[in-house]
Amino acid sequence: MENSLTHANISLRDSEFDIQLQNTDKYIETAQNVKLYVRDYGKGKPVILIHGWPLSNEMWEYQIEFLVQNNFRVIAYDRRGFGKSSQPWDGYDYDTLSDDLKEIIEQLQLENATLVGFSMGGGEVVRYFSRHAGKGVTKAALISSIIPFLLKTDDNPEGRPKEKGEATADAIREDRIGFLENFGKTFFGVNIINKPLSTPLLEYYRNLCSLASPRATLKCAESLSNTDFRDELQAIKVPTLIIHGDDDKNVPIEVSSQKTAEAIANNTFVIYEGAPHGLFYTEKDRLNQDLLNFLNA
């Protein structure tokens, strides 16, 4: 009898654990017919992880585990058009994307949150402050971010020529998966000499990118390349961590984080020497510790 009761208790606890796990994966409707896939783990102050282009929330695998173990509540979601979220035809401008973020924060009733935006995700961080006054957010982190403005113009001569963005769009239309294959190697700094991740892992990240809708891939590429955030940076009045690799070939530090650090008053700017764009993996241990130090400061 005692063994039966013990087994019953274990089964009950297992069932409760399964229910708890199921409740951490959810869909949040942010607009009519648009539902975003959200992972919500742990307890403590909330940290919202916003993925880069053209990835999904799975890119944060090594950060999620680390932050939950260090007593933070971690929310990671798929941007509309990516991963397991809805794939509407429109809504890939930063106003709409920051409105999606606002809905997640409000519906989960988050307070004293930290926004962490990687690459394209830095745009949602900045636009959330300028458009929604940073409601509920007390810290921000910009990792390998495209902020403040990537496009080359007369008053932004270090930027990326418009023709380069057009060539990227043409390559995506011609052979999206082939483009992702080559993009991933540059993203992680893979070359003949340097192989910072295994071939299966590189293929895994390519497969994550392939789940994005072709339309979202193209339209978000336009948004991250052409949106000018320079006049919005003063809206960020919370402590901000800025991290960027100085060997980033996708988003060169000179046109991005270096300028951002000059414009945001209360910031900590950390340069990872020799790091590529995808430092969330190649420098994961250092990044995790830097994020933890910032969150606990």
C-alpha positions as CSV (number, residue, x, y, z in Angstrom):
1,M,0.0,0.0,0.0
2,E,2.8,2.4,0.9
3,N,4.5,1.8,-2.4
4,S,1.3,2.4,-4.3
5,L,0.7,5.7,-2.5
6,T,4.3,6.7,-3.1
7,H,3.9,5.9,-6.9
8,A,0.6,7.8,-6.9
9,N,2.2,10.9,-5.3
10,I,5.1,10.8,-7.8
11,S,2.6,10.5,-10.7
12,L,0.6,13.4,-9.3
13,R,3.8,15.5,-9.0
14,D,4.8,14.6,-12.5
15,S,1.4,15.6,-13.8
16,E,1.6,18.9,-12.0
17,F,5.0,19.5,-13.5
18,D,3.8,18.7,-17.0
19,I,0.9,21.2,-16.5
20,Q,3.3,23.8,-15.3
21,L,5.5,23.2,-18.4
22,Q,2.5,23.5,-20.7
23,N,1.5,26.8,-19.1
24,T,4.9,28.3,-19.9
25,D,4.4,28.0,-23.6
26,K,1.5,30.1,-24.8
27,Y,0.1,32.2,-27.6
28,I,-0.7,35.9,-27.1
29,E,-3.0,37.6,-29.5
30,T,-1.5,41.0,-30.2
31,A,-3.7,42.1,-33.0
32,Q,-6.7,40.8,-35.0
33,N,-5.7,37.3,-36.4
34,V,-2.1,37.7,-35.1
35,K,-0.9,35.4,-32.3
36,L,2.7,35.4,-31.1
37,Y,4.3,32.3,-29.6
38,V,5.7,33.1,-26.2
39,R,7.9,31.2,-23.8
40,D,7.7,32.3,-20.2
41,Y,10.0,30.6,-17.7
42,G,11.2,31.1,-14.1
43,K,10.4,33.5,-11.4
44,G,11.8,36.9,-10.4
45,K,12.2,40.2,-12.2
46,P,11.2,39.8,-15.9
47,V,13.7,39.8,-18.7
48,I,12.2,40.0,-22.3
49,L,14.5,38.6,-25.0
50,I,13.8,39.9,-28.5
51,H,15.4,37.8,-31.3
52,G,17.3,38.9,-34.4
53,W,16.6,38.6,-38.1
54,P,15.8,36.1,-39.5
55,L,15.9,33.8,-36.4
56,S,13.4,33.0,-33.7
57,N,13.2,32.8,-29.9
58,E,15.3,29.6,-30.0
59,M,18.4,31.6,-30.6
60,W,18.3,32.5,-26.9
61,E,18.7,28.8,-25.8
62,Y,21.9,29.4,-23.8
63,Q,20.7,32.7,-22.2
64,I,17.3,31.4,-21.1
65,E,18.7,28.5,-19.1
66,F,21.4,30.7,-17.5
67,L,19.0,33.5,-16.5
68,V,16.3,31.2,-15.1
69,Q,18.9,29.5,-13.0
70,N,19.9,32.9,-11.7
71,N,16.4,33.7,-10.5
72,F,15.0,35.8,-13.3
73,R,11.7,35.3,-15.1
74,V,12.5,35.0,-18.8
75,I,10.1,35.8,-21.6
76,A,11.2,35.0,-25.1
77,Y,8.8,35.3,-28.1
78,D,8.8,34.9,-31.9
79,R,8.3,38.1,-33.8
80,R,5.3,38.0,-36.1
81,G,6.2,36.2,-39.3
82,F,8.9,34.2,-37.6
83,G,9.2,30.8,-35.8
84,K,5.8,29.6,-34.5
85,S,4.0,32.9,-34.6
86,S,1.3,34.0,-37.0
87,Q,2.6,35.0,-40.5
88,P,0.4,37.9,-41.6
89,W,1.1,39.6,-45.0
90,D,1.7,43.0,-43.4
91,G,2.8,44.6,-40.1
92,Y,6.6,44.4,-40.3
93,D,7.3,48.0,-39.7
94,Y,8.7,49.0,-36.3
95,D,5.6,50.8,-35.1
96,T,3.6,47.6,-35.4
97,L,6.4,45.4,-34.0
98,S,6.7,47.6,-31.0
99,D,2.9,47.5,-30.6
100,D,3.2,43.7,-30.5
101,L,5.8,44.0,-27.7
102,K,3.5,46.4,-25.8
103,E,0.7,43.8,-25.9
104,I,3.0,41.1,-24.5
105,I,4.1,43.4,-21.7
106,E,0.5,44.4,-20.9
107,Q,-1.1,41.0,-21.2
108,L,1.5,39.4,-19.0
109,Q,1.3,42.4,-16.6
110,L,5.0,42.9,-16.5
111,E,6.7,45.5,-14.3
112,N,10.3,46.4,-13.7
113,A,11.3,44.5,-16.8
114,T,14.5,44.5,-18.8
115,L,14.3,44.5,-22.6
116,V,17.1,42.7,-24.4
117,G,17.2,43.2,-28.1
118,F,19.6,41.4,-30.4
119,S,20.4,42.9,-33.8
120,M,17.0,43.7,-35.4
121,G,15.5,43.4,-31.9
122,G,17.3,46.6,-30.9
123,G,14.8,48.5,-33.0
124,E,11.9,47.2,-31.1
125,V,13.6,48.2,-27.8
126,V,14.2,51.8,-29.0
127,R,10.8,52.2,-30.6
128,Y,9.1,50.9,-27.5
129,F,10.6,53.7,-25.5
130,S,9.8,56.4,-28.1
131,R,6.3,55.1,-29.0
132,H,5.2,53.7,-25.6
133,A,7.3,55.7,-23.2
134,G,9.1,52.5,-22.0
135,K,6.1,51.6,-19.8
136,G,7.0,48.8,-17.4
137,V,10.7,48.8,-18.4
138,T,13.5,49.8,-16.1
139,K,16.6,48.6,-18.0
140,A,17.5,47.9,-21.6
141,A,20.3,45.9,-23.4
142,L,21.2,46.3,-27.0
143,I,23.3,43.3,-28.3
144,S,24.9,43.5,-31.8
145,S,22.1,46.0,-32.5
146,I,21.3,47.6,-35.8
147,I,20.6,50.9,-33.9
148,P,20.7,53.8,-34.7
149,F,20.7,53.8,-38.6
150,L,22.2,51.4,-41.1
151,L,21.4,53.1,-44.4
152,K,24.0,55.3,-46.1
153,T,22.7,58.8,-46.6
154,D,24.3,62.3,-46.9
155,D,24.2,62.7,-43.2
156,N,25.1,59.1,-42.5
157,P,28.1,58.5,-44.9
158,E,29.4,55.4,-42.9
159,G,26.1,53.5,-43.6
160,R,25.3,50.7,-45.9
161,P,24.7,51.6,-49.5
162,K,21.1,51.2,-50.7
163,E,22.3,48.9,-53.5
164,K,23.6,46.4,-50.9
165,G,20.2,46.1,-49.4
166,E,18.6,45.6,-52.8
167,A,21.1,42.9,-53.7
168,T,20.2,41.1,-50.4
169,A,16.5,41.3,-51.3
170,D,17.2,39.9,-54.8
171,A,19.3,37.0,-53.3
172,I,16.4,36.1,-50.9
173,R,13.9,36.1,-53.7
174,E,16.1,34.0,-56.0
175,D,17.1,31.4,-53.4
176,R,16.2,32.2,-49.8
177,I,17.7,29.0,-48.3
178,G,20.9,29.4,-50.3
179,F,21.1,33.0,-49.0
180,L,20.6,31.8,-45.4
181,E,23.4,29.2,-45.9
182,N,26.0,31.9,-46.8
183,F,24.5,34.5,-44.4
184,G,25.0,32.1,-41.4
185,K,28.7,31.7,-42.1
186,T,29.3,35.4,-42.0
187,F,26.9,35.8,-39.1
188,F,29.1,33.5,-36.9
189,G,32.5,34.4,-38.4
190,V,33.0,31.0,-40.1
191,N,35.9,30.8,-42.5
192,I,38.7,28.4,-43.5
193,I,40.6,29.1,-40.3
194,N,37.9,29.9,-37.8
195,K,35.1,27.5,-37.1
196,P,33.4,28.7,-33.9
197,L,30.5,26.3,-34.1
198,S,29.9,22.8,-35.5
199,T,28.4,22.2,-38.9
200,P,25.2,20.6,-37.4
201,L,24.7,23.6,-35.2
202,L,25.2,26.0,-38.1
203,E,22.6,24.0,-40.1
204,Y,20.3,24.1,-37.1
205,Y,20.4,27.9,-37.0
206,R,19.8,28.0,-40.8
207,N,16.7,25.8,-40.3
208,L,15.4,28.2,-37.7
209,C,15.7,31.0,-40.1
210,S,14.0,29.0,-42.9
211,L,10.8,28.8,-40.7
212,A,10.2,32.5,-41.2
213,S,7.8,33.4,-44.0
214,P,9.5,34.7,-47.2
215,R,7.4,37.9,-46.9
216,A,8.4,38.6,-43.3
217,T,12.1,37.9,-44.2
218,L,12.0,40.5,-46.9
219,K,9.9,43.2,-45.2
220,C,11.9,42.9,-41.9
221,A,15.1,43.2,-43.9
222,E,13.8,46.5,-45.3
223,S,12.7,47.7,-41.8
224,L,16.0,47.0,-40.1
225,S,18.0,48.5,-43.0
226,N,16.0,51.7,-43.6
227,T,14.6,52.8,-40.3
228,D,16.3,55.8,-38.8
229,F,16.2,55.7,-34.9
230,R,18.7,58.5,-34.3
231,D,16.2,61.0,-33.0
232,E,14.6,58.4,-30.8
233,L,17.6,57.5,-28.7
234,Q,17.0,60.3,-26.2
235,A,13.8,58.6,-25.2
236,I,15.8,55.9,-23.5
237,K,16.3,57.2,-20.0
238,V,17.0,53.9,-18.2
239,P,20.3,52.2,-17.6
240,T,21.3,50.6,-20.9
241,L,23.9,47.9,-21.7
242,I,25.4,48.0,-25.2
243,I,27.5,45.0,-26.4
244,H,29.0,44.6,-29.8
245,G,31.8,42.6,-31.5
246,D,34.4,44.6,-33.3
247,D,34.6,41.9,-36.0
248,D,30.9,42.1,-36.8
249,K,30.6,41.9,-40.6
250,N,26.8,42.0,-40.7
251,V,26.4,45.2,-38.6
252,P,29.7,47.0,-38.3
253,I,30.3,48.5,-34.9
254,E,31.3,51.9,-36.3
255,V,27.9,52.6,-37.8
256,S,25.9,51.1,-35.0
257,S,26.7,50.6,-31.3
258,Q,29.6,53.0,-31.3
259,K,27.2,55.8,-32.3
260,T,24.5,54.5,-30.0
261,A,26.9,54.7,-27.0
262,E,27.5,58.4,-27.8
263,A,23.8,59.2,-27.8
264,I,22.4,57.3,-24.8
265,A,23.3,59.1,-21.6
266,N,23.2,56.3,-19.0
267,N,24.9,53.4,-20.8
268,T,27.6,50.8,-20.3
269,F,29.4,50.0,-23.6
270,V,31.3,46.7,-23.9
271,I,33.3,45.8,-27.0
272,Y,34.0,42.1,-27.6
273,E,37.3,42.0,-29.4
274,G,37.3,39.7,-32.4
275,A,33.6,38.7,-32.0
276,P,31.3,38.3,-34.9
277,H,27.6,39.3,-35.1
278,G,26.3,36.0,-33.6
279,L,28.1,36.4,-30.3
280,F,25.0,35.1,-28.4
281,Y,26.6,31.7,-29.2
282,T,30.3,32.4,-30.0
283,E,30.7,34.4,-26.8
284,K,27.8,33.0,-24.8
285,D,29.6,32.5,-21.5
286,R,30.9,36.1,-21.4
287,L,27.6,37.5,-22.7
288,N,25.7,35.6,-20.0
289,Q,27.9,36.9,-17.2
290,D,27.8,40.5,-18.6
291,L,24.0,40.3,-18.7
292,L,23.8,38.9,-15.2
293,N,26.1,41.6,-13.8
294,F,24.0,44.3,-15.5
295,L,20.7,42.8,-14.3
296,N,21.9,42.6,-10.7
297,A,23.6,46.0,-10.7
